[in-house]
């Protein structure tokens, strides 16, 4: 059966397969199904795969894979933050997560993720809740600046927020290109540098989809569901995501602080060992797929130590709260 068209190419694919090996007969959860790139490769290696995604537009890719692998592929609609509940009745040997927006979503102008195409300022992965336009047109100047700085790491966040508030006095900002052009006009554009709207769009997308909360929940869900020897592979695309994953695998970061007034309680028991060194794309992949330039793969193997309670403390999760000074 022919595959539906998508420009999405799964990054670090061979490295992910290696991190999850052995795959023949293994039960793997692809928590961020997307266009099904990881799922198809895993199935071709002999794994049984459960795909999870909250984006309803993945349906054509699900149908294709289900037809090609009717005995070994199933799909469950839902957020990957709930992956342990979504596959509660299954044995799971491995979990793979590809964090962030996909090329498939960027290619669909009507989704509002791309600043390179005119479309509604939406950015919702699950088609529910507030849109990016809602945030851009209703948040105070202070809140907008704080959001863009915290989630987008944009140094010019205050200037951008001020320009947005000035523009929306006359007309609401509802188009992706209109916002991108405003940002470019506000901060300028250096030759060869990334588009000046990149970080602002990242920040809005993360806020709209609650991406950091989703990521933290998914990591701890994987820790709960994976047995001893189970494998977790996570691909991230910017430093904020990567910092969370790095600290998650380092269990000392989420350990309860020890008081100097209490007896020494000993070293923290490892939930993940071994934890592999981070992996970046090689020259061949970078030549084929520029999206891989910012990708980092981190992976680890589950030990027999009981899972930790879910918490964000120690993971370096950026904070944004409306109304904060």
Secondary structure, DSSP 4 states (H G I P E B T S, - for coil): -PPPP-----TTHHHHHHHH---TT-EEEESS-TTSHHHHHHHHTT-EEEEEES-GGGHHHHHHHHHHTTTTEEEEES-GGGHHHHTTTS--SEEEEE-S--HHHHH-GGG---SSS--BS---SSS-S--HHHHHHHS-HHHHHHHHHHHH--TTHHHHHHHHHHHHTTS---BHHHHHHHHHHHH---TTSPPTTHHHHHHHHHHHHTHHHHHHHHHHHHHHH--TT-EEEEEESSHHHHHHHHHHHSGGGSSPPPPTTS----PPPPSEEEEPPPB---HHHHHH-GGGGG-EEEEEEE-SSPPPPP--TTTT-----TT--
